[in-house]
């Protein structure tokens, strides 16, 4: 089971929304991904690309409340990392928020700064959840 956490990154609010950071510790390595939409699913894709075995995922989340980042109660369980990786979240003026199949872009390097991920350690994410964390 992978414990994953997602949090809004302070100072990233634009008219397109906030940048979100997802983090998980898997096999002793900390993995992180940033995205404006569905950072946890983007992180799931990164883990699958690096050969992480299919397993359940438990996702906890922060939110901005009263001007500060606070942990939200509860968690979301995904039965399969690989199924989680196959979807993304889409929204536009004609379509309400929904999950849709992920379509890989041909040249994502041209969109510098929009999505970043890998084994990095920026301080804004906080600590990854532990397998021993008690979710309330």
GROMACS elastic network, one bead per residue, 0.5 to 0.9 nm:
[ bonds ]
;  ai    aj funct       b0    kb
    1    55     6  0.56337   500
    1    57     6  0.56177   500
    1    58     6  0.72906   500
    1   131     6  0.80155   500
    2    24     6  0.70426   500
    2    25     6  0.75037   500
    2    26     6  0.68124   500
    2    55     6  0.71482   500
    2    56     6  0.63245   500
    2    58     6  0.62356   500
    2    59     6  0.84437   500
    2    81     6  0.83584   500
    2   131     6  0.76392   500
    3    23     6  0.86608   500
    3    24     6  0.60410   500
    3    25     6  0.72947   500
    3    26     6  0.84794   500
    3    56     6  0.87909   500
    3    57     6  0.59131   500
    3    59     6  0.61605   500
    3    60     6  0.79048   500
    3   128     6  0.79173   500
    3   129     6  0.57914   500
    3   130     6  0.66811   500
    3   131     6  0.63351   500
    3   133     6  0.88327   500
    4    22     6  0.68905   500
    4    23     6  0.56794   500
    4    25     6  0.76271   500
    4    40     6  0.74501   500
    4    57     6  0.68492   500
    4    58     6  0.59999   500
    4    60     6  0.64182   500
    4    61     6  0.86536   500
    4   128     6  0.70457   500
    4   129     6  0.63314   500
    4   130     6  0.88676   500
    5    21     6  0.82109   500
    5    22     6  0.55368   500
    5    23     6  0.54022   500
    5    24     6  0.65672   500
    5    40     6  0.77542   500
    5    58     6  0.82816   500
    5    59     6  0.54538   500
    5    61     6  0.56079   500
    5    62     6  0.79297   500
    5   127     6  0.89542   500
    5   128     6  0.66135   500
    5   129     6  0.64175   500
    6    20     6  0.67171   500
    6    21     6  0.55048   500
    6    23     6  0.64904   500
    6    39     6  0.71827   500
    6    40     6  0.66549   500
    6    59     6  0.73716   500
    6    60     6  0.64460   500
    6    62     6  0.63318   500
    6    63     6  0.89136   500
    6   125     6  0.82837   500
    7    19     6  0.88429   500
    7    20     6  0.56314   500
    7    21     6  0.53902   500
    7    22     6  0.65481   500
    7    23     6  0.87585   500
    7    60     6  0.87867   500
    7    61     6  0.58800   500
    7    63     6  0.65441   500
    7    64     6  0.87989   500
    7    69     6  0.78293   500
    7    70     6  0.88422   500
    7    71     6  0.85009   500
    7   125     6  0.70665   500
    7   126     6  0.88149   500
    8    12     6  0.83033   500
    8    18     6  0.65301   500
    8    19     6  0.61687   500
    8    21     6  0.62677   500
    8    22     6  0.89433   500
    8    61     6  0.88273   500
    8    62     6  0.68312   500
    8    63     6  0.64128   500
    8    64     6  0.72333   500
    8    69     6  0.74237   500
    8   125     6  0.87169   500
    9    12     6  0.60576   500
    9    13     6  0.83583   500
    9    18     6  0.70442   500
    9    19     6  0.57130   500
    9    20     6  0.54919   500
    9    21     6  0.63772   500
    9    34     6  0.88601   500
    9    69     6  0.87953   500
    9   124     6  0.67310   500
    9   125     6  0.74838   500
   10    13     6  0.74612   500
   10    18     6  0.81545   500
   10    19     6  0.82093   500
   10    20     6  0.89828   500
   10    64     6  0.89402   500
   10    68     6  0.88261   500
   10    69     6  0.81513   500
   10   124     6  0.80371   500
   11    14     6  0.89025   500
   11    18     6  0.83432   500
   11    19     6  0.87659   500
   12    17     6  0.79543   500
   12    18     6  0.54251   500
   12    19     6  0.55735   500
   12    20     6  0.85910   500
   13    16     6  0.76133   500
   13    17     6  0.54802   500
   13    19     6  0.69061   500
   14    17     6  0.52001   500
   14    18     6  0.64204   500
   14    19     6  0.87340   500
   15    18     6  0.84196   500
   16    36     6  0.79364   500
   17    36     6  0.65959   500
   17    37     6  0.87164   500
   18    35     6  0.85557   500
   18    36     6  0.58494   500
   18    37     6  0.86420   500
   19    34     6  0.65982   500
   19    35     6  0.55780   500
   19    37     6  0.78296   500
   19    39     6  0.85757   500
   19   114     6  0.87990   500
   20    33     6  0.83061   500
   20    34     6  0.55441   500
   20    35     6  0.54154   500
   20    36     6  0.57501   500
   20    37     6  0.75259   500
   20    38     6  0.78866   500
   20    39     6  0.60377   500
   20    40     6  0.88837   500
   21    32     6  0.69721   500
   21    33     6  0.57437   500
   21    35     6  0.66670   500
   21    36     6  0.87143   500
   21    39     6  0.60691   500
   21    40     6  0.79996   500
   21   124     6  0.83633   500
   21   125     6  0.62941   500
   22    31     6  0.82474   500
   22    32     6  0.55788   500
   22    33     6  0.53206   500
   22    34     6  0.63759   500
   22    35     6  0.83801   500
   22    38     6  0.88702   500
   22    39     6  0.54797   500
   22    40     6  0.54243   500
   22    41     6  0.88579   500
   22    42     6  0.84557   500
   22    43     6  0.65975   500
   22   125     6  0.75120   500
   22   128     6  0.88320   500
   23    30     6  0.70275   500
   23    31     6  0.56586   500
   23    33     6  0.66938   500
   23    39     6  0.89370   500
   23    40     6  0.79042   500
   23    43     6  0.75482   500
   23   125     6  0.71261   500
   23   126     6  0.85144   500
   23   127     6  0.80039   500
   23   128     6  0.56461   500
   23   129     6  0.80044   500
   24    29     6  0.82959   500
   24    30     6  0.57900   500
   24    31     6  0.53925   500
   24    32     6  0.66842   500
   24    43     6  0.83044   500
   24   127     6  0.88690   500
   24   128     6  0.53760   500
   24   129     6  0.67453   500
   24   130     6  0.86568   500
   25    28     6  0.61861   500
   25    29     6  0.54260   500
   25    31     6  0.60995   500
   25    32     6  0.88411   500
   25   128     6  0.60446   500
   25   129     6  0.73283   500
   25   130     6  0.76007   500
   25   131     6  0.89283   500
   26    29     6  0.53740   500
   26    30     6  0.64114   500
   26    31     6  0.73821   500
   26    47     6  0.87328   500
   26    52     6  0.81414   500
   27    30     6  0.84376   500
   27    52     6  0.88703   500
   29   119     6  0.74071   500
   30   118     6  0.87040   500
   30   119     6  0.61777   500
   30   120     6  0.76373   500
   30   121     6  0.78622   500
   30   128     6  0.72844   500
   31    43     6  0.75596   500
   31    46     6  0.84577   500
   31    47     6  0.78753   500
   31   117     6  0.76367   500
   31   118     6  0.58177   500
   31   120     6  0.69893   500
   31   121     6  0.84180   500
   31   128     6  0.87641   500
   32    39     6  0.89465   500
   32    43     6  0.65681   500
   32    46     6  0.88577   500
   32   116     6  0.83891   500
   32   117     6  0.55507   500
   32   118     6  0.57635   500
   32   119     6  0.63513   500
   32   120     6  0.66499   500
   32   121     6  0.77470   500
   32   122     6  0.88695   500
   32   125     6  0.82329   500
   33    39     6  0.61320   500
   33    40     6  0.76290   500
   33    42     6  0.66384   500
   33    43     6  0.52774   500
   33    46     6  0.80605   500
   33   115     6  0.73596   500
   33   116     6  0.58338   500
   33   118     6  0.65815   500
   33   119     6  0.88411   500
   33   120     6  0.89585   500
   34    37     6  0.88457   500
   34    38     6  0.87491   500
   34    39     6  0.55815   500
   34    40     6  0.86495   500
   34    42     6  0.78486   500
   34    43     6  0.80725   500
   34   114     6  0.79977   500
   34   115     6  0.55768   500
   34   116     6  0.55073   500
   34   117     6  0.63022   500
   35    38     6  0.63297   500
   35    40     6  0.85704   500
   35    42     6  0.73147   500
   35   114     6  0.68333   500
   35   115     6  0.53109   500
   35   116     6  0.74609   500
   36    39     6  0.69884   500
   36   114     6  0.78143   500
   36   115     6  0.80179   500
   37    40     6  0.88962   500
   37    41     6  0.88544   500
   37    42     6  0.86481   500
   37    88     6  0.76466   500
   37    89     6  0.61088   500
   37    90     6  0.75643   500
   38    41     6  0.53977   500
   38    42     6  0.63228   500
   38    43     6  0.86887   500
   38    88     6  0.61327   500
   38    89     6  0.58275   500
   38    90     6  0.88821   500
   39    43     6  0.60673   500
   39    44     6  0.85285   500
   39    88     6  0.89448   500
   39   115     6  0.89032   500
   40    43     6  0.50372   500
   40    44     6  0.61505   500
   40    45     6  0.87336   500
   40    59     6  0.79156   500
   40    84     6  0.85304   500
   40    85     6  0.86219   500
   41    45     6  0.62907   500
   41    46     6  0.86971   500
   41    81     6  0.86961   500
   41    84     6  0.59179   500
   41    85     6  0.52512   500
   41    86     6  0.79026   500
   41    87     6  0.68503   500
   41    88     6  0.62369   500
   41    89     6  0.85526   500
   42    45     6  0.51179   500
   42    46     6  0.63977   500
   42    47     6  0.87995   500
   42    85     6  0.68144   500
   42    87     6  0.88893   500
   42    88     6  0.76140   500
   42   115     6  0.87282   500
   42   117     6  0.85083   500
   43    47     6  0.62366   500
   43    48     6  0.86443   500
   43    85     6  0.78541   500
   43   117     6  0.74693   500
   43   118     6  0.85446   500
   44    47     6  0.51198   500
   44    48     6  0.62032   500
   44    49     6  0.85942   500
   44    81     6  0.60953   500
   44    82     6  0.72080   500
   44    83     6  0.89594   500
   44    84     6  0.65126   500
   44    86     6  0.86747   500
   45    48     6  0.51086   500
   45    49     6  0.60839   500
   45    50     6  0.86562   500
   45    81     6  0.83691   500
   45    82     6  0.76365   500
   45    84     6  0.79851   500
   45    86     6  0.74124   500
   46    49     6  0.50853   500
   46    50     6  0.63615   500
   46    51     6  0.89164   500
   46    52     6  0.89940   500
   46    85     6  0.82803   500
   46   117     6  0.75222   500
   46   118     6  0.72892   500
   47    50     6  0.51519   500
   47    51     6  0.65114   500
   47    52     6  0.54394   500
   47    53     6  0.85451   500
   47    81     6  0.84071   500
   47    82     6  0.89359   500
   47    85     6  0.86478   500
   47   118     6  0.89370   500
   48    51     6  0.51476   500
   48    52     6  0.52822   500
   48    53     6  0.72805   500
   48    54     6  0.79083   500
   48    81     6  0.76209   500
   48    82     6  0.65460   500
   48    85     6  0.73466   500
   49    52     6  0.75788   500
   51    54     6  0.89774   500
   52    55     6  0.86785   500
   52    81     6  0.87533   500
   53    81     6  0.80558   500
   53    82     6  0.82775   500
   54    80     6  0.60277   500
   54    81     6  0.53477   500
   54    82     6  0.56916   500
   54    83     6  0.86490   500
   55    78     6  0.88359   500
   55    79     6  0.69177   500
   55    80     6  0.52783   500
   55    81     6  0.55746   500
   55    82     6  0.78317   500
   56    77     6  0.72206   500
   56    78     6  0.56706   500
   56    81     6  0.59232   500
   57    76     6  0.82015   500
   57    77     6  0.57908   500
   57    78     6  0.50449   500
   57    79     6  0.64326   500
   57    80     6  0.67131   500
   57    81     6  0.61497   500
   57    84     6  0.86924   500
   58    75     6  0.65200   500
   58    76     6  0.57639   500
   58    78     6  0.63710   500
   58    79     6  0.86298   500
   59    74     6  0.89445   500
   59    75     6  0.54786   500
   59    76     6  0.50911   500
   59    77     6  0.63040   500
   59    78     6  0.79131   500
   60    71     6  0.80029   500
   60    72     6  0.73853   500
   60    73     6  0.80383   500
   60    74     6  0.69166   500
   60    76     6  0.66501   500
   60   129     6  0.83615   500
   60   135     6  0.80399   500
   61    70     6  0.86657   500
   61    71     6  0.61415   500
   61    72     6  0.56654   500
   61    73     6  0.80368   500
   61    74     6  0.83849   500
   61    75     6  0.72969   500
   61    76     6  0.88486   500
   62    69     6  0.62958   500
   62    70     6  0.53123   500
   62    72     6  0.52458   500
   62    73     6  0.87736   500
   63    68     6  0.81160   500
   63    69     6  0.55001   500
   63    70     6  0.55497   500
   63    71     6  0.64850   500
   63    72     6  0.64861   500
   64    67     6  0.60287   500
   64    68     6  0.52801   500
   64    70     6  0.61324   500
   64    71     6  0.87986   500
   65    68     6  0.54976   500
   65    69     6  0.62758   500
   65    70     6  0.65116   500
   66    69     6  0.83672   500
   72    75     6  0.82644   500
   73   135     6  0.78850   500
   73   136     6  0.59172   500
   74   135     6  0.63733   500
   74   136     6  0.53555   500
   75   135     6  0.70477   500
   75   136     6  0.79375   500
   77    80     6  0.89886   500
   78    81     6  0.69951   500
   78    83     6  0.84012   500
   78    84     6  0.69112   500
   79    83     6  0.81278   500
   79    84     6  0.83554   500
   80    83     6  0.52815   500
   80    84     6  0.61752   500
   80    85     6  0.86798   500
   81    84     6  0.50459   500
   81    85     6  0.62402   500
   81    86     6  0.89624   500
   82    85     6  0.51106   500
   82    86     6  0.66380   500
   83    86     6  0.52900   500
   83    87     6  0.72578   500
   84    87     6  0.59203   500
   84    88     6  0.83058   500
   85    88     6  0.76505   500
   85   102     6  0.78337   500
   86   100     6  0.85138   500
   86   101     6  0.59368   500
   86   102     6  0.55348   500
   86   103     6  0.85634   500
   87    99     6  0.61539   500
   87   100     6  0.54098   500
   87   103     6  0.86033   500
   88    98     6  0.83399   500
   88    99     6  0.55450   500
   88   100     6  0.55163   500
   88   101     6  0.61642   500
   88   102     6  0.52579   500
   88   103     6  0.86075   500
   89    97     6  0.67434   500
   89    98     6  0.55958   500
   89   100     6  0.60730   500
   89   101     6  0.85252   500
   89   102     6  0.84126   500
   90    95     6  0.78371   500
   90    96     6  0.78953   500
   90    97     6  0.57279   500
   90    98     6  0.56513   500
   90    99     6  0.62924   500
   90   100     6  0.65364   500
   91    94     6  0.79159   500
   91    95     6  0.54558   500
   91    96     6  0.54393   500
   91    98     6  0.67207   500
   92    95     6  0.51078   500
   92    96     6  0.66774   500
   92    97     6  0.77070   500
   93    96     6  0.74960   500
   95    98     6  0.79269   500
   99   102     6  0.89055   500
  104   107     6  0.89024   500
  104   108     6  0.84736   500
  105   108     6  0.58125   500
  106   109     6  0.89784   500
  107   110     6  0.60882   500
  107   111     6  0.80243   500
  108   111     6  0.55557   500
  108   112     6  0.77616   500
  108   114     6  0.89477   500
  108   115     6  0.85057   500
  109   112     6  0.59204   500
  109   113     6  0.89364   500
  111   114     6  0.59056   500
  111   115     6  0.78682   500
  112   115     6  0.74389   500
  112   116     6  0.84183   500
  113   116     6  0.65637   500
  117   120     6  0.73903   500
  121   124     6  0.87401   500
  121   125     6  0.81697   500
  122   125     6  0.65733   500
  122   126     6  0.85175   500
  123   126     6  0.62178   500
  123   127     6  0.87210   500
  125   128     6  0.80100   500
  127   130     6  0.86695   500
  129   132     6  0.82356   500
  129   133     6  0.65259   500
  130   133     6  0.51574   500
  130   134     6  0.88371   500
  131   134     6  0.85671   500
